Amino acid sequence: MSSSSISKSIRLTEEIYSYIDSYQGEGFNQKFKNIILDAMLSEQHRKAKLEVLDRQIANKERQLRELSADYEVYSNIRRQATYLEKTVSELADRSKRHVSPKDSQAPAAAD
């Protein structure tokens, strides 16, 4: 990095000044410079990590949409199966009422 050639005066809150002053380095200028350099170096890492997290979130959202669609299909199948079960049960009950006890006995075997 080139030597410092720009001189600036800045106004800081006590909180910001304390943060800079507690950072590694000798003197305010070096501490401030170290903070900026660390931020610059870690920025690319943070961006890469955010991209990974964004892809993971997109995948999870896609999985959720797929699972929701599957759930809807299975719910419809379950409703239809329940309806069929009820209908078959009702038909079985009706047929039992219309069959006389004599009709339900097996014919006697001829000798």
BAFI-3210 file (N, C-alpha, C; in Angstrom, 3 decimals, decimal comma, padded with zeros to 6 digits):
// residues 111
n [1|2|3|4|5|6|7|8|9|10|11|12|13|14|15|16|17|18|19|20|21|22|23|24|25|26|27|28|29|30|31|32|33|34|35|36|37|38|39|40|41|42|43|44|45|46|47|48|49|50|51|52|53|54|55|56|57|58|59|60|61|62|63|64|65|66|67|68|69|70|71|72|73|74|75|76|77|78|79|80|81|82|83|84|85|86|87|88|89|90|91|92|93|94|95|96|97|98|99|100|101|102|103|104|105|106|107|108|109|110|111]
n.u [000,842|000,451|002,255|000,827|-000,796|-002,899|-004,554|-006,975|-009,600|-011,778|-014,990|-016,064|-018,170|-018,079|-018,324|-017,555|-014,941|-013,823|-014,034|-012,289|-009,936|-009,506|-008,692|-006,264|-002,921|-000,627|-001,181|-003,731|-004,192|-002,984|-004,508|-007,065|-006,616|-006,010|-008,492|-010,032|-008,601|-008,889|-011,658|-011,923|-010,529|-012,047|-014,466|-014,873|-014,960|-017,250|-019,200|-019,057|-019,903|-022,504|-023,595|-023,544|-025,303|-027,623|-028,109|-028,625|-030,932|-032,665|-032,784|-034,007|-036,458|-037,452|-037,650|-039,586|-041,796|-042,152|-042,707|-045,053|-046,748|-046,774|-047,948|-050,483|-051,447|-051,439|-053,223|-055,588|-055,881|-056,226|-058,648|-060,331|-060,065|-061,164|-063,776|-064,506|-064,292|-066,316|-068,534|-068,485|-068,888|-071,470|-072,896|-072,478|-073,873|-076,485|-076,883|-076,859|-079,240|-081,113|-080,806|-082,233|-082,284|-082,573|-081,670|-079,025|-077,977|-076,103|-076,778|-078,171|-076,329|-076,711|-077,698]
n.v [-001,170|002,262|005,125|007,310|010,104|011,743|014,030|014,264|015,616|014,426|014,110|012,483|010,346|009,700|006,988|005,788|006,738|005,491|002,830|002,724|003,486|001,318|-000,640|-002,758|-001,613|001,187|004,295|006,615|006,972|004,653|002,654|003,248|002,854|000,109|-000,965|-000,354|-001,767|-004,418|-004,657|-004,409|-006,693|-008,754|-008,408|-009,642|-012,322|-012,308|-011,611|-013,843|-015,820|-014,927|-015,309|-018,100|-018,694|-017,465|-019,110|-021,519|-020,836|-020,365|-022,968|-024,312|-022,981|-023,822|-026,581|-026,495|-025,516|-027,688|-029,764|-028,758|-028,836|-031,614|-032,430|-031,344|-032,873|-035,457|-034,987|-034,574|-037,136|-038,614|-037,534|-038,381|-041,167|-041,531|-040,719|-042,723|-044,987|-044,475|-044,485|-047,138|-048,507|-047,599|-048,670|-051,393|-051,682|-051,120|-053,233|-055,383|-055,016|-055,539|-058,149|-061,202|-063,421|-066,034|-065,871|-065,495|-067,896|-070,768|-072,931|-076,170|-079,159|-081,531|-084,934]
n.w [000,000|-000,662|000,686|003,130|001,909|001,954|003,902|006,320|008,284|010,717|012,279|015,175|017,124|020,651|021,117|018,645|018,471|020,730|019,970|017,721|018,988|020,641|018,950|017,247|016,816|016,526|017,610|016,534|013,697|012,532|013,759|012,783|010,050|010,093|010,834|008,563|006,578|007,505|007,243|004,465|003,588|004,695|003,507|000,964|001,702|003,339|001,427|-000,275|001,474|001,974|-000,575|-000,723|001,381|000,378|-001,844|-000,510|000,893|-001,262|-002,309|-000,155|-000,112|-002,595|-002,096|-000,102|-001,550|-003,309|-001,485|-000,376|-002,594|-003,057|-000,644|-000,956|-003,094|-001,902|000,158|-001,254|-002,400|-000,072|000,884|-001,177|-000,919|001,628|001,109|-000,755|000,889|002,746|001,014|000,010|002,387|003,057|000,874|001,347|003,747|002,855|001,048|002,773|004,124|002,151|001,463|002,162|005,008|004,117|001,500|001,858|002,681|001,839|-000,941|-000,399|-000,590|-003,165|-002,933]
ca.u [000,000|001,268|002,333|-000,301|-000,556|-004,128|-004,789|-008,381|-010,053|-013,125|-015,674|-016,501|-018,806|-017,205|-018,427|-016,725|-013,548|-013,405|-013,866|-011,048|-008,813|-009,282|-008,266|-004,816|-002,101|-000,027|-001,689|-005,074|-004,163|-002,717|-005,670|-008,138|-006,203|-006,153|-009,928|-010,456|-007,966|-009,555|-012,993|-011,745|-010,116|-013,110|-015,667|-015,034|-015,380|-018,653|-020,021|-019,095|-020,740|-023,882|-024,031|-023,811|-026,532|-028,728|-028,410|-029,230|-032,297|-033,426|-033,028|-034,990|-037,752|-037,893|-038,067|-040,848|-042,844|-042,378|-043,378|-046,416|-047,500|-046,959|-048,918|-051,803|-051,841|-051,735|-054,446|-056,707|-056,008|-056,776|-060,072|-061,031|-060,083|-062,136|-065,096|-064,758|-064,496|-067,651|-069,503|-068,488|-069,508|-072,914|-073,423|-072,467|-074,988|-077,732|-077,034|-077,185|-080,663|-081,940|-080,609|-082,942|-081,440|-082,674|-080,828|-077,606|-077,527|-075,610|-077,715|-077,828|-075,690|-077,584|-077,094]
ca.v [000,000|003,480|005,923|008,229|011,445|012,519|014,429|014,594|015,809|013,849|014,244|011,170|010,249|009,078|005,541|005,436|007,004|004,437|001,596|002,860|003,556|000,001|-001,558|-003,023|-000,634|002,245|005,605|006,672|006,775|003,254|001,876|003,509|002,193|-001,334|-001,286|-000,298|-002,879|-005,654|-004,666|-004,662|-008,081|-009,679|-008,139|-010,665|-013,541|-012,126|-011,665|-015,237|-016,549|-014,513|-015,986|-019,496|-018,698|-017,153|-020,333|-022,488|-020,375|-020,614|-024,415|-024,665|-022,470|-024,721|-027,820|-026,227|-025,467|-029,053|-030,506|-028,239|-029,379|-033,043|-032,532|-031,056|-034,060|-036,530|-034,620|-034,856|-038,598|-039,071|-037,175|-039,274|-042,506|-041,475|-040,689|-044,061|-045,897|-044,196|-044,921|-048,613|-048,927|-047,359|-049,661|-052,692|-051,660|-051,217|-054,578|-056,300|-054,833|-056,054|-059,593|-061,923|-064,464|-067,225|-065,648|-065,506|-069,264|-071,523|-074,020|-077,485|-080,042|-082,635|-086,252]
ca.w [000,000|-000,759|001,909|003,314|001,374|002,102|005,281|006,535|009,649|010,816|013,564|015,632|018,438|021,647|020,921|017,486|018,839|021,666|019,180|016,940|019,923|021,242|017,898|017,192|016,112|017,334|017,233|015,956|012,248|012,213|014,207|011,824|008,818|010,312|010,788|007,161|005,858|007,927|006,631|003,030|003,395|005,081|002,713|-000,069|002,405|003,747|000,215|-000,725|002,433|001,709|-001,800|-000,353|002,179|-000,527|-002,619|000,408|001,147|-002,490|-002,365|000,879|-000,566|-003,658|-001,439|000,587|-002,575|-003,783|-000,415|-000,268|-003,726|-002,771|000,447|-001,522|-003,864|-000,967|000,881|-002,158|-002,473|001,216|000,901|-002,112|-000,323|002,718|000,478|-001,301|002,018|003,273|000,016|000,015|003,650|002,929|-000,072|002,027|004,702|002,084|000,477|003,878|004,445|001,060|001,319|003,229|005,601|003,290|000,321|002,210|002,988|000,673|-001,298|000,156|-001,560|-003,626|-002,662]
c.u [000,886|001,267|001,183|000,053|-001,799|-004,347|-006,242|-008,638|-011,481|-013,684|-016,248|-017,267|-017,818|-017,186|-017,514|-015,241|-013,017|-013,166|-012,546|-009,842|-008,505|-008,763|-006,750|-004,090|-001,543|-000,522|-003,014|-005,076|-003,942|-003,901|-006,825|-007,850|-006,373|-007,619|-010,403|-009,877|-008,627|-010,944|-012,895|-011,415|-011,240|-014,375|-015,914|-015,513|-016,848|-019,590|-020,159|-020,007|-022,211|-024,428|-024,377|-025,124|-027,761|-029,111|-029,085|-030,685|-033,173|-033,749|-034,085|-036,381|-038,316|-038,388|-039,405|-042,005|-043,180|-043,119|-044,825|-047,293|-047,778|-048,010|-050,339|-052,319|-052,251|-052,993|-055,675|-056,945|-056,645|-058,258|-060,872|-061,127|-061,099|-063,558|-065,454|-065,041|-065,900|-068,722|-069,609|-069,166|-071,022|-073,558|-073,480|-073,616|-076,327|-077,939|-077,363|-078,660|-081,562|-081,789|-081,317|-082,033|-081,451|-081,786|-079,345|-077,066|-077,101|-076,609|-077,211|-077,252|-076,635|-076,873|-077,047]
c.v [001,231|004,242|006,911|009,600|012,313|012,788|014,874|014,784|015,260|014,084|012,877|011,294|009,584|007,559|005,083|005,640|005,899|003,124|001,636|002,800|002,191|-001,018|-001,721|-001,955|000,402|003,573|005,507|006,367|005,305|002,371|002,029|002,778|000,675|-001,773|-001,352|-001,471|-004,214|-005,765|-004,990|-006,130|-009,061|-009,495|-009,227|-011,977|-013,448|-012,214|-013,098|-016,059|-016,193|-015,179|-017,445|-019,582|-018,394|-018,371|-021,380|-022,114|-020,652|-022,105|-024,846|-024,169|-023,353|-026,033|-027,637|-026,184|-026,870|-029,880|-030,048|-028,787|-030,871|-033,239|-032,307|-032,257|-035,183|-036,231|-034,903|-036,363|-039,134|-038,747|-038,098|-040,687|-042,567|-041,482|-042,072|-045,068|-045,726|-044,714|-046,441|-049,135|-048,744|-048,379|-051,051|-052,775|-051,812|-052,632|-055,586|-056,213|-055,471|-057,553|-060,274|-063,003|-065,731|-067,096|-065,765|-066,886|-069,955|-072,620|-075,348|-078,356|-081,172|-083,945|-087,090]
c.w [000,000|000,559|001,956|002,779|001,496|003,581|005,401|008,020|009,710|012,212|013,927|016,934|019,384|021,461|019,770|017,818|019,759|020,932|018,409|017,872|020,542|020,223|017,916|016,373|017,070|016,809|016,488|014,463|011,868|012,619|013,214|010,508|008,950|010,275|009,340|006,373|006,222|007,297|005,143|002,769|003,712|004,245|001,666|000,551|002,807|002,548|-000,288|000,184|002,231|000,445|-001,524|000,414|001,312|-001,364|-001,746|000,693|-000,066|-002,625|-001,366|000,489|-001,672|-003,064|-000,740|-000,409|-003,073|-002,738|-000,246|-001,385|-003,511|-001,681|-000,072|-002,304|-002,917|-000,153|000,026|-002,278|-001,202|001,304|-000,003|-001,541|000,818|002,168|-000,077|-000,195|002,593|002,314|-000,014|001,266|003,598|001,983|000,565|003,019|003,975|001,553|001,564|004,219|003,387|000,854|002,475|003,777|004,749|002,054|000,626|002,535|001,713|000,349|-000,753|-000,948|-001,915|-003,385|-003,870]
res [m|s|s|s|s|i|s|k|s|i|r|l|t|e|e|i|y|s|y|i|d|s|y|q|g|e|g|f|n|q|k|f|k|n|i|i|l|d|a|m|l|s|e|q|h|r|k|a|k|l|e|v|l|d|r|q|i|a|n|k|e|r|q|l|r|e|l|s|a|d|y|e|v|y|s|n|i|r|r|q|a|t|y|l|e|k|t|v|s|e|l|a|d|r|s|k|r|h|v|s|p|k|d|s|q|a|p|a|a|a|d]
***
